[in-house]
Amino acid sequence: MNTKTGKPKCKLVGCDGNVFSIIGSVIRSLRKAGLIEKAEEFREKAMRQESYDDVLILCFEYVDVY
């Protein structure tokens, strides 16, 4: 967990770029940090996004991507 932002860290750089893989990585990071409700909220919002870029933008709202 990043102490400055209060968000869990999530490694996406160099990982599978499939949108569903990215969503899964963010959900796992949130759950690992004990943020079960945030993980479900993220999943619901991610599935409603209209583009790949919109999902990536949403990721940055929930986790610190590295």
A tleap script that builds the chain and sets N, CA, C and O, in Angstrom:
source leaprc.protein.ff14SB
mol = sequence {
  NMET ASN THR LYS THR GLY LYS PRO LYS CYS
  LYS LEU VAL GLY CYS ASP GLY ASN VAL PHE
  SER ILE ILE GLY SER VAL ILE ARG SER LEU
  ARG LYS ALA GLY LEU ILE GLU LYS ALA GLU
  GLU PHE ARG GLU LYS ALA MET ARG GLN GLU
  SER TYR ASP ASP VAL LEU ILE LEU CYS PHE
  GLU TYR VAL ASP VAL CTYR
}
set mol.1.N position { 0.856 -1.179 0.000 }
set mol.1.CA position { 0.000 0.000 0.000 }
set mol.1.C position { 0.897 1.236 0.000 }
set mol.1.O position { 1.818 1.345 0.809 }
set mol.2.N position { 0.625 2.141 -0.892 }
set mol.2.CA position { 1.366 3.385 -0.964 }
set mol.2.C position { 0.869 4.300 0.149 }
set mol.2.O position { -0.317 4.622 0.207 }
set mol.3.N position { 1.764 4.714 1.025 }
set mol.3.CA position { 1.362 5.530 2.171 }
set mol.3.C position { 0.949 6.944 1.763 }
set mol.3.O position { 0.175 7.585 2.473 }
set mol.4.N position { 1.445 7.433 0.646 }
set mol.4.CA position { 1.085 8.780 0.191 }
set mol.4.C position { -0.308 8.822 -0.418 }
set mol.4.O position { -1.063 9.761 -0.169 }
set mol.5.N position { -0.654 7.822 -1.209 }
set mol.5.CA position { -1.935 7.836 -1.915 }
set mol.5.C position { -2.995 6.991 -1.235 }
set mol.5.O position { -4.188 7.188 -1.465 }
set mol.6.N position { -2.574 6.050 -0.399 }
set mol.6.CA position { -3.530 5.162 0.252 }
set mol.6.C position { -4.067 4.080 -0.666 }
set mol.6.O position { -5.026 3.387 -0.326 }
set mol.7.N position { -3.441 3.935 -1.844 }
set mol.7.CA position { -3.875 2.932 -2.802 }
set mol.7.C position { -2.870 1.778 -2.835 }
set mol.7.O position { -1.670 1.988 -2.655 }
set mol.8.N position { -3.363 0.564 -3.065 }
set mol.8.CA position { -2.436 -0.558 -3.202 }
set mol.8.C position { -1.653 -0.455 -4.508 }
set mol.8.O position { -2.104 0.168 -5.470 }
set mol.9.N position { -0.484 -1.069 -4.527 }
set mol.9.CA position { 0.333 -1.101 -5.731 }
set mol.9.C position { -0.127 -2.257 -6.609 }
set mol.9.O position { -0.572 -3.291 -6.112 }
set mol.10.N position { -0.012 -2.068 -7.920 }
set mol.10.CA position { -0.412 -3.092 -8.873 }
set mol.10.C position { 0.545 -3.059 -10.056 }
set mol.10.O position { 0.656 -2.045 -10.746 }
set mol.11.N position { 1.236 -4.173 -10.288 }
set mol.11.CA position { 2.178 -4.246 -11.402 }
set mol.11.C position { 1.434 -4.558 -12.695 }
set mol.11.O position { 0.871 -5.641 -12.855 }
set mol.12.N position { 1.440 -3.605 -13.603 }
set mol.12.CA position { 0.841 -3.807 -14.917 }
set mol.12.C position { 1.871 -3.662 -16.039 }
set mol.12.O position { 1.672 -4.179 -17.138 }
set mol.13.N position { 2.964 -2.963 -15.761 }
set mol.13.CA position { 3.998 -2.758 -16.769 }
set mol.13.C position { 4.663 -4.092 -17.066 }
set mol.13.O position { 5.139 -4.779 -16.161 }
set mol.14.N position { 4.690 -4.448 -18.338 }
set mol.14.CA position { 5.325 -5.697 -18.748 }
set mol.14.C position { 4.436 -6.915 -18.602 }
set mol.14.O position { 4.884 -8.037 -18.839 }
set mol.15.N position { 3.176 -6.717 -18.213 }
set mol.15.CA position { 2.249 -7.837 -18.031 }
set mol.15.C position { 1.347 -7.960 -19.263 }
set mol.15.O position { 1.380 -7.121 -20.162 }
set mol.16.N position { 0.557 -9.006 -19.280 }
set mol.16.CA position { -0.392 -9.241 -20.363 }
set mol.16.C position { -1.278 -8.006 -20.532 }
set mol.16.O position { -1.856 -7.521 -19.559 }
set mol.17.N position { -1.386 -7.502 -21.742 }
set mol.17.CA position { -2.148 -6.288 -22.001 }
set mol.17.C position { -3.623 -6.513 -22.272 }
set mol.17.O position { -4.352 -5.563 -22.558 }
set mol.18.N position { -4.070 -7.752 -22.186 }
set mol.18.CA position { -5.486 -8.050 -22.381 }
set mol.18.C position { -6.298 -7.318 -21.325 }
set mol.18.O position { -5.949 -7.349 -20.145 }
set mol.19.N position { -7.369 -6.666 -21.731 }
set mol.19.CA position { -8.148 -5.851 -20.800 }
set mol.19.C position { -8.673 -6.672 -19.619 }
set mol.19.O position { -8.733 -6.165 -18.499 }
set mol.20.N position { -9.048 -7.917 -19.851 }
set mol.20.CA position { -9.566 -8.741 -18.760 }
set mol.20.C position { -8.453 -9.159 -17.804 }
set mol.20.O position { -8.690 -9.319 -16.607 }
set mol.21.N position { -7.250 -9.334 -18.324 }
set mol.21.CA position { -6.099 -9.625 -17.475 }
set mol.21.C position { -5.775 -8.419 -16.592 }
set mol.21.O position { -5.453 -8.573 -15.414 }
set mol.22.N position { -5.863 -7.242 -17.161 }
set mol.22.CA position { -5.605 -6.006 -16.405 }
set mol.22.C position { -6.648 -5.841 -15.302 }
set mol.22.O position { -6.303 -5.544 -14.158 }
set mol.23.N position { -7.905 -6.031 -15.641 }
set mol.23.CA position { -8.974 -5.929 -14.643 }
set mol.23.C position { -8.733 -6.927 -13.517 }
set mol.23.O position { -8.873 -6.589 -12.342 }
set mol.24.N position { -8.373 -8.151 -13.873 }
set mol.24.CA position { -8.100 -9.176 -12.859 }
set mol.24.C position { -6.936 -8.806 -11.959 }
set mol.24.O position { -6.995 -9.040 -10.751 }
set mol.25.N position { -5.887 -8.238 -12.517 }
set mol.25.CA position { -4.728 -7.831 -11.713 }
set mol.25.C position { -5.100 -6.752 -10.708 }
set mol.25.O position { -4.678 -6.797 -9.553 }
set mol.26.N position { -5.889 -5.786 -11.151 }
set mol.26.CA position { -6.311 -4.713 -10.250 }
set mol.26.C position { -7.205 -5.270 -9.148 }
set mol.26.O position { -7.051 -4.908 -7.981 }
set mol.27.N position { -8.127 -6.136 -9.505 }
set mol.27.CA position { -9.011 -6.744 -8.505 }
set mol.27.C position { -8.194 -7.531 -7.478 }
set mol.27.O position { -8.445 -7.428 -6.277 }
set mol.28.N position { -7.226 -8.310 -7.941 }
set mol.28.CA position { -6.385 -9.080 -7.004 }
set mol.28.C position { -5.614 -8.162 -6.064 }
set mol.28.O position { -5.507 -8.442 -4.870 }
set mol.29.N position { -5.075 -7.064 -6.600 }
set mol.29.CA position { -4.337 -6.106 -5.757 }
set mol.29.C position { -5.237 -5.491 -4.701 }
set mol.29.O position { -4.838 -5.347 -3.546 }
set mol.30.N position { -6.442 -5.130 -5.091 }
set mol.30.CA position { -7.384 -4.540 -4.133 }
set mol.30.C position { -7.777 -5.557 -3.063 }
set mol.30.O position { -7.824 -5.224 -1.879 }
set mol.31.N position { -8.057 -6.782 -3.471 }
set mol.31.CA position { -8.428 -7.818 -2.495 }
set mol.31.C position { -7.281 -8.136 -1.549 }
set mol.31.O position { -7.486 -8.300 -0.347 }
set mol.32.N position { -6.070 -8.221 -2.097 }
set mol.32.CA position { -4.894 -8.504 -1.262 }
set mol.32.C position { -4.710 -7.424 -0.193 }
set mol.32.O position { -4.239 -7.705 0.910 }
set mol.33.N position { -5.085 -6.197 -0.527 }
set mol.33.CA position { -4.980 -5.079 0.421 }
set mol.33.C position { -6.173 -5.031 1.374 }
set mol.33.O position { -6.257 -4.145 2.225 }
set mol.34.N position { -7.103 -5.996 1.229 }
set mol.34.CA position { -8.263 -6.039 2.113 }
set mol.34.C position { -9.396 -5.120 1.676 }
set mol.34.O position { -10.325 -4.868 2.444 }
set mol.35.N position { -9.323 -4.626 0.463 }
set mol.35.CA position { -10.330 -3.691 -0.043 }
set mol.35.C position { -11.345 -4.445 -0.908 }
set mol.35.O position { -11.465 -4.195 -2.107 }
set mol.36.N position { -12.058 -5.355 -0.286 }
set mol.36.CA position { -12.985 -6.234 -0.991 }
set mol.36.C position { -14.101 -5.427 -1.665 }
set mol.36.O position { -14.431 -5.682 -2.824 }
set mol.37.N position { -14.674 -4.473 -0.964 }
set mol.37.CA position { -15.758 -3.671 -1.534 }
set mol.37.C position { -15.258 -2.817 -2.701 }
set mol.37.O position { -15.959 -2.652 -3.700 }
set mol.38.N position { -14.048 -2.278 -2.571 }
set mol.38.CA position { -13.464 -1.486 -3.658 }
set mol.38.C position { -13.203 -2.367 -4.874 }
set mol.38.O position { -13.364 -1.924 -6.011 }
set mol.39.N position { -12.799 -3.615 -4.636 }
set mol.39.CA position { -12.555 -4.540 -5.745 }
set mol.39.C position { -13.839 -4.788 -6.526 }
set mol.39.O position { -13.827 -4.800 -7.757 }
set mol.40.N position { -14.938 -4.986 -5.822 }
set mol.40.CA position { -16.228 -5.214 -6.482 }
set mol.40.C position { -16.686 -3.946 -7.205 }
set mol.40.O position { -17.207 -4.013 -8.318 }
set mol.41.N position { -16.491 -2.809 -6.573 }
set mol.41.CA position { -16.850 -1.529 -7.193 }
set mol.41.C position { -16.049 -1.320 -8.479 }
set mol.41.O position { -16.598 -0.923 -9.506 }
set mol.42.N position { -14.755 -1.591 -8.408 }
set mol.42.CA position { -13.902 -1.458 -9.587 }
set mol.42.C position { -14.369 -2.392 -10.703 }
set mol.42.O position { -14.474 -1.978 -11.857 }
set mol.43.N position { -14.646 -3.639 -10.365 }
set mol.43.CA position { -15.081 -4.619 -11.364 }
set mol.43.C position { -16.339 -4.130 -12.089 }
set mol.43.O position { -16.424 -4.179 -13.316 }
set mol.44.N position { -17.304 -3.661 -11.309 }
set mol.44.CA position { -18.547 -3.183 -11.903 }
set mol.44.C position { -18.302 -1.992 -12.831 }
set mol.44.O position { -18.842 -1.945 -13.936 }
set mol.45.N position { -17.498 -1.043 -12.391 }
set mol.45.CA position { -17.213 0.132 -13.209 }
set mol.45.C position { -16.401 -0.239 -14.452 }
set mol.45.O position { -16.658 0.272 -15.543 }
set mol.46.N position { -15.426 -1.127 -14.282 }
set mol.46.CA position { -14.569 -1.519 -15.403 }
set mol.46.C position { -15.382 -2.179 -16.507 }
set mol.46.O position { -15.129 -1.944 -17.688 }
set mol.47.N position { -16.349 -2.997 -16.135 }
set mol.47.CA position { -17.159 -3.695 -17.127 }
set mol.47.C position { -18.107 -2.753 -17.874 }
set mol.47.O position { -18.620 -3.109 -18.935 }
set mol.48.N position { -18.342 -1.562 -17.334 }
set mol.48.CA position { -19.216 -0.588 -17.998 }
set mol.48.C position { -18.456 0.395 -18.889 }
set mol.48.O position { -19.066 1.198 -19.595 }
set mol.49.N position { -17.132 0.330 -18.856 }
set mol.49.CA position { -16.347 1.266 -19.662 }
set mol.49.C position { -16.502 0.961 -21.146 }
set mol.49.O position { -16.723 -0.185 -21.538 }
set mol.50.N position { -16.386 1.989 -21.952 }
set mol.50.CA position { -16.607 1.845 -23.387 }
set mol.50.C position { -15.342 1.580 -24.190 }
set mol.50.O position { -15.423 1.205 -25.360 }
set mol.51.N position { -14.164 1.769 -23.579 }
set mol.51.CA position { -12.930 1.541 -24.327 }
set mol.51.C position { -11.829 1.018 -23.408 }
set mol.51.O position { -11.907 1.101 -22.182 }
set mol.52.N position { -10.820 0.484 -24.047 }
set mol.52.CA position { -9.625 0.001 -23.350 }
set mol.52.C position { -8.991 1.149 -22.566 }
set mol.52.O position { -8.616 0.983 -21.405 }
set mol.53.N position { -8.874 2.304 -23.204 }
set mol.53.CA position { -8.276 3.467 -22.538 }
set mol.53.C position { -9.066 3.883 -21.306 }
set mol.53.O position { -8.479 4.275 -20.298 }
set mol.54.N position { -10.380 3.803 -21.375 }
set mol.54.CA position { -11.215 4.148 -20.221 }
set mol.54.C position { -10.949 3.206 -19.052 }
set mol.54.O position { -10.946 3.633 -17.898 }
set mol.55.N position { -10.726 1.930 -19.343 }
set mol.55.CA position { -10.402 0.962 -18.286 }
set mol.55.C position { -9.056 1.312 -17.663 }
set mol.55.O position { -8.908 1.270 -16.442 }
set mol.56.N position { -8.083 1.653 -18.486 }
set mol.56.CA position { -6.767 2.018 -17.950 }
set mol.56.C position { -6.848 3.250 -17.056 }
set mol.56.O position { -6.218 3.296 -16.000 }
set mol.57.N position { -7.612 4.235 -17.473 }
set mol.57.CA position { -7.788 5.440 -16.655 }
set mol.57.C position { -8.418 5.075 -15.311 }
set mol.57.O position { -8.014 5.591 -14.268 }
set mol.58.N position { -9.398 4.191 -15.343 }
set mol.58.CA position { -10.060 3.746 -14.112 }
set mol.58.C position { -9.074 3.023 -13.191 }
set mol.58.O position { -9.129 3.187 -11.972 }
set mol.59.N position { -8.187 2.235 -13.761 }
set mol.59.CA position { -7.169 1.530 -12.958 }
set mol.59.C position { -6.382 2.499 -12.094 }
set mol.59.O position { -6.142 2.248 -10.913 }
set mol.60.N position { -5.983 3.617 -12.705 }
set mol.60.CA position { -5.176 4.606 -11.983 }
set mol.60.C position { -5.958 5.267 -10.844 }
set mol.60.O position { -5.354 5.821 -9.925 }
set mol.61.N position { -7.269 5.216 -10.892 }
set mol.61.CA position { -8.073 5.765 -9.813 }
set mol.61.C position { -8.101 4.852 -8.584 }
set mol.61.O position { -8.318 5.313 -7.464 }
set mol.62.N position { -7.881 3.557 -8.807 }
set mol.62.CA position { -7.990 2.579 -7.726 }
set mol.62.C position { -6.663 2.051 -7.192 }
set mol.62.O position { -6.569 1.687 -6.020 }
set mol.63.N position { -5.644 2.007 -8.037 }
set mol.63.CA position { -4.351 1.451 -7.622 }
set mol.63.C position { -3.209 2.315 -8.123 }
set mol.63.O position { -3.372 3.110 -9.049 }
set mol.64.N position { -2.047 2.147 -7.498 }
set mol.64.CA position { -0.825 2.769 -8.002 }
set mol.64.C position { -0.176 1.789 -8.952 }
set mol.64.O position { 0.350 0.759 -8.530 }
set mol.65.N position { -0.212 2.102 -10.219 }
set mol.65.CA position { 0.315 1.218 -11.260 }
set mol.65.C position { 1.806 1.400 -11.367 }
set mol.65.O position { 2.315 2.520 -11.387 }
set mol.66.N position { 2.504 0.277 -11.435 }
set mol.66.CA position { 3.946 0.310 -11.690 }
set mol.66.C position { 4.313 -0.744 -12.679 }
set mol.66.O position { 5.485 -0.881 -13.028 }
savepdb mol mol.pdb
quit
